[in-house]
Every structure is written in C-alpha cells, then in structure tokens.
Amino acid sequence: MKRLLVANAKGGSGKTTLATNLAGLLAARGVRTVLADLDRQRSSVRWLERRPAGFPRIAGWTPEDPADVLKSFNPQWAIYDSPAGLRGDKLEAAVKRVDLVVVPIVPSVFDMDATVDFLEMLAEQKTVRKGESAIVLVANRVDARTLAAQELESFLAAWDLPVIAHLHAAQIYVHCAASGSSLSDLPRSRAEPEIDRFEPIRHWLSRHV
C-alpha cells in the first residue's frame, strides 16, 4: 500500500481540502483508497459522512480505530490528513509511515515563515534524509494577480523541491467540502478551471499509482 501525508504545521493551509480531493481523485480512478484522519477536529471524517452513496467509495480511518479495521477493504492507497502543529515525535511518527509528503502553502508571509520551520523539520527526518519519503509542494489559494502570489513564487523557488500544482481559492472547493464530493466527482463543465489546475497533481500521482 502506498501512503501519502498532507502536512503543514501552519493551520489554514488547506490540508483537508487537498487530502479529500486527492482521495477523491484516486477513488475515481478505481484505486481502493482510505482517507486517514489524524486531526482531532475530524474534518475528513465528517466529509466522508456527507459523501453520497453512489460516489466511488473511500474508506475512513482514525487513530482510534483498530489497526486491522481496513483489512477487508485491502486499500491500495492511504491519504493521511494531518493536524496543524504537527511536529516533534508526532511528525516523526507520521513521516515514518508514508512514502510521500505533500505540503500545501498559501501566499501569506506568516504562512511562508511558518513553512520554513516545517520544511526544515521535515528535512531532518530520517526517512527523508534516506530518500524513503519524498516531499513535494502545492501552492494553494493563489491569485496570480496579487503581490502575495509573486512573493510565494520567490519563496518556492528558494527550495529545491518540486512544486506540483498551483491551486486557486475557488468556491467549488467550498461546495465539495459541504457535499462530500471532490473535483473528480463533478461534471467537468461545473469545475473546469480548477480541474485543469489539479491536472498536474493527477499526472504526478499517476507516476506512483
């Protein structure tokens, strides 16, 4: 089973939105997917509870569930939605169990400052140093017309890490969160601009599926 962690110690970076849409993307491709919610707020769990029965199935898991609860589902991928403030032993434990780490970053000087510390902590993890856990970045809630977006581009360029997508602060994500859906569940005509922006993530994932 492949494991992917969506993480940033800074709250409000869009971790749950990205995690649910990654899970929806995999499930839409017929990949048996589990969405593991490590955040005590359980936003991903609630999203799954709202998910329509006719949509591609995504299994849910939390740390309170037995470790073998998903055995019968036999997942091919696990997407881990992590809490804000992830650091120390909890960060080490989370990174140790995954193959890929996706770090969403929004165009805010406060977020970029906090992400510097987080990326430095990630770089210190043993599995990252040994090349067993790869790190990629996603620019999130970007408006290319703003100075903040330009500052984010400069920030991203300073790191020797792949930037796999630039996503916008689109209202379609609000709809998806409220309805238990993902971009991959919607008609293209309804979410076309953001589906196109999500396409590089699909290509990136396809190399690992």
C-alpha positions in Angstrom: 0.0 0.0 0.0 1.2 3.5 -0.9 0.9 6.1 1.8 0.7 9.9 1.3 0.8 12.5 4.1 -0.7 16.0 3.6 1.0 18.2 6.1 2.0 21.7 7.2 2.4 22.7 10.8 0.6 26.0 10.0 -3.1 25.9 10.3 -5.3 27.2 7.4 -3.0 26.0 4.6 -5.8 23.8 3.1 -4.6 20.4 4.2 -8.1 18.8 4.5 -9.3 20.3 1.2 -6.2 18.9 -0.6 -6.4 15.5 1.2 -10.1 14.9 0.4 -9.5 15.9 -3.3 -6.5 13.6 -3.5 -8.6 10.7 -2.1 -11.4 11.5 -4.5 -9.0 11.6 -7.4 -7.6 8.1 -6.6 -11.1 6.6 -5.9 -12.4 8.0 -9.2 -9.6 6.0 -11.0 -10.7 2.8 -9.3 -8.0 2.8 -6.7 -9.0 1.4 -3.4 -8.4 4.4 -1.2 -8.5 5.1 2.6 -8.7 8.6 4.0 -6.9 8.5 7.4 -7.9 11.5 9.6 -5.1 12.3 12.2 -6.7 15.6 13.2 -8.9 15.6 16.3 -11.3 18.0 14.6 -12.2 15.1 12.3 -13.0 17.3 9.3 -12.1 14.5 6.8 -14.3 12.0 8.7 -17.2 14.4 8.5 -16.6 14.9 4.8 -16.8 11.2 4.3 -20.1 11.1 6.3 -21.5 13.6 3.8 -20.3 11.7 0.8 -23.1 10.4 -1.4 -23.5 6.6 -1.6 -23.3 6.5 -5.3 -19.8 8.1 -5.5 -16.6 5.9 -5.7 -16.0 4.5 -2.2 -13.4 5.9 0.1 -12.8 4.1 3.4 -12.2 6.1 6.5 -9.8 5.5 9.4 -8.8 7.4 12.6 -6.1 6.6 15.2 -9.0 5.4 17.5 -9.9 2.6 15.0 -8.3 -0.8 15.3 -5.2 -1.2 13.1 -6.8 -4.0 11.2 -10.2 -2.3 10.6 -9.4 -1.8 6.9 -8.0 -5.3 6.3 -11.2 -6.5 4.4 -11.0 -3.3 2.3 -7.4 -4.1 1.3 -6.6 -0.5 0.4 -4.0 0.3 -2.3 -3.5 3.9 -1.2 -3.8 5.8 2.2 -4.1 9.5 2.3 -3.3 11.0 5.7 -4.9 14.3 6.7 -2.8 15.8 9.4 -3.5 18.4 12.1 -2.0 21.8 12.5 1.0 22.0 14.8 2.4 18.7 13.7 6.0 18.5 15.0 8.3 16.5 17.2 7.6 12.9 17.9 4.2 13.1 16.1 5.8 14.4 13.0 8.4 11.8 13.1 5.8 9.0 13.5 3.7 10.4 10.7 6.6 10.8 8.2 8.0 7.4 9.1 4.8 5.6 7.9 4.5 7.3 4.5 6.1 7.3 1.0 5.1 10.8 0.0 4.6 14.1 1.8 2.6 16.9 0.2 3.0 20.4 1.8 0.3 23.0 0.8 1.4 26.6 1.2 -0.8 29.7 0.9 0.5 33.1 -0.2 0.9 34.8 3.2 4.1 35.9 4.8 3.0 34.3 8.1 2.4 31.0 6.4 5.7 31.2 4.5 7.6 32.0 7.7 6.0 29.0 9.5 6.6 26.7 6.5 10.3 27.5 6.6 10.4 25.9 10.0 8.2 23.0 9.0 10.3 22.2 5.9 13.5 22.3 7.9 11.9 19.9 10.4 10.9 17.6 7.5 14.4 17.6 6.1 15.7 16.4 9.5 13.5 13.2 9.4 15.5 10.0 8.9 13.2 8.7 6.1 13.5 11.9 4.2 17.3 12.0 4.6 17.5 8.4 3.3 15.2 9.2 0.4 12.5 6.9 1.6 9.9 9.7 1.9 9.7 12.3 -0.9 8.5 15.9 -0.3 6.6 18.0 -2.8 4.9 21.4 -2.6 1.5 22.7 -3.7 0.8 26.4 -4.0 -2.7 26.8 -2.6 -5.3 29.5 -2.8 -3.3 31.5 -5.2 -4.4 34.6 -7.1 -1.7 35.3 -9.7 -2.7 39.0 -9.9 -1.5 39.7 -6.3 1.8 40.7 -4.8 1.4 37.9 -2.3 1.4 35.4 -5.2 4.6 36.8 -6.5 6.2 36.6 -3.1 5.1 33.0 -2.9 6.7 32.2 -6.2 10.0 33.6 -4.9 9.6 31.5 -1.7 9.0 28.3 -3.7 12.0 29.0 -6.0 14.3 29.1 -3.0 13.6 25.4 -2.1 15.0 22.5 -4.1 11.6 20.7 -4.0 9.1 20.0 -6.8 6.1 22.3 -6.9 3.4 20.1 -8.4 0.4 22.5 -8.7 -0.9 26.0 -8.3 -4.5 25.9 -7.0 -6.9 28.8 -6.6 -9.2 29.9 -3.8 -12.2 28.7 -5.9 -15.7 28.4 -4.5 -16.0 24.9 -6.0 -13.9 23.7 -3.1 -16.4 25.1 -0.6 -19.2 23.1 -2.5 -17.1 20.0 -2.4 -16.4 20.3 1.3 -20.1 20.7 2.1 -21.3 17.9 -0.2 -18.7 15.2 0.5 -17.5 15.4 -3.1 -14.2 16.1 -4.8 -13.3 17.8 -8.1 -13.1 14.3 -9.6 -16.8 13.6 -8.8 -18.1 16.6 -10.6 -19.1 17.2 -14.2 -16.2 18.9 -16.0 -18.4 21.8 -17.0 -19.1 22.6 -13.4 -15.5 22.8 -12.2 -13.4 23.0 -15.3 -10.9 25.8 -14.4 -9.9 24.1 -11.1 -9.9 20.6 -12.6 -7.3 21.9 -15.1 -5.2 23.3 -12.3 -5.5 20.0 -10.5 -4.3 18.1 -13.6 -0.5 18.3 -12.8 -1.3 16.6 -9.5 -3.1 13.8 -11.4 0.0 13.4 -13.6 2.3 13.4 -10.6 0.2 10.7 -8.8 -0.1 8.6 -12.0 3.7 8.0 -11.8 3.2 6.4 -8.3 -0.1 4.5 -8.8 
